[in-house]
């Protein structure tokens, strides 16, 4: 048996028939997903190569260091169209193989998805 060295996360906008109760990260359930990367520059690569071209705003004046979490904690936070908070983080003290960012060539979400972002 071969074990994959990668993990895929598929995050989709909520279908119209399920939007009667919108997601909020402070309700019971998922608060946010964090993806650890190997270098500090990987965080910036996600900002330049994924967020900026799609007009996705970063939260909390990120990317930046968050010393209130731990020393050397450098991250960018952003939301998907349904407001699930996502984080890409590099931790200086815990550097090492984690998730290597790859900017996908897959098509962007349907037109208007960004406009529905809150």
N, C-alpha and C positions, 0 to 999 in steps of 0.2 A: 504494500500500500504506500502511496506517495502522499505526503502532506504538503499542501500548498504553503508557500512562504508569504502569501499576500492575503489580504482580507478586503472584500468588496462591501461597501455600504451603498444601498440604493435608497435614496431619499426622494420621495415624490410629493408634489403638492396634493393636498387633500381633495378628493373628488367632491363635486358639488353636492351629491346626496348625503355626504357625511359632514357638511359644514355647519350644521345647526348648533353645534357646540364647539367653538374654535379651541384649538390647542392653547394652553398657557403653561409655561414651564414651572410655575409655582403650584399647579394642581398636583394631585397624586400622579406619579408616573415619572417619566424621563425629565430631568432638568436640562441637561445638555450633553453633547458628545464631545469629547476631547480626543484629538489625534496627536500623538507625540511624533516629532520628527528628529532627524539626526543632527541637523545643524541649525543655528540661528538664521542663516541665510535661507533655509528652506521655508521658514515662516514668511519671510519677505517675498520669496518666489510665489507663494500662494497668493499674496496680496497683488503682486504685479501681473501674474499670469492667469489668475482666476477671478478674483474679486473685482479688480479695476476694470477689466474689459467688459464685464457684465453689469457694471454699475451697482454692485452690491456694497453697501456701506459697512465699514467696520464699526464695532461698538466700543465704547469706553476709551476713545482716543487711542485705539490700538492700530498697528502693533506697537507694543512697548513692553518694558519690564514691569512685572507685578511683584515687587519685593514683599508685599503683604502676604503672598502665598509662600514663596521660598526664595532664597537668594538665587539669582540667575534664571528666574522664571520669565521667559520671553514668549509672548503669545499675541495672536489676533483672534478676536471674537466677532462673529457675525451671525445672522439669522437666515434660515431658509424661508421660502415663501409662506410657510405656515407658522413662522416665528419660533421654530425649534432652534435653540442657540447651539452653534457649532464653534469649536475652538481648535486651532492648530497651535501647538506649544512645543517649545524647545526648553529643556531644563539643563542648565550647565552642570549641575552636580550629578545628574542622572542621564547624561548624554550616552548615546549608544543606539544600536539598531532598533528602530521602531517602525514607523511608517514613512516611506519615501514618497514625497508628493509627486504626482504626475498630472499635468494638465491634460484633461481628456479632449479628444477631438470629437466626442459625441455631440449631437445637436443640443443647442440650448433648450430650456423649457419652452412650452408653447408661448406664443406672443401674448402679451398682457400679464404674464405671471409676475414680472417685476413691478408692474403698476399696482398689483394687489398686495405687494409687500407692505406691511404696516410700519 
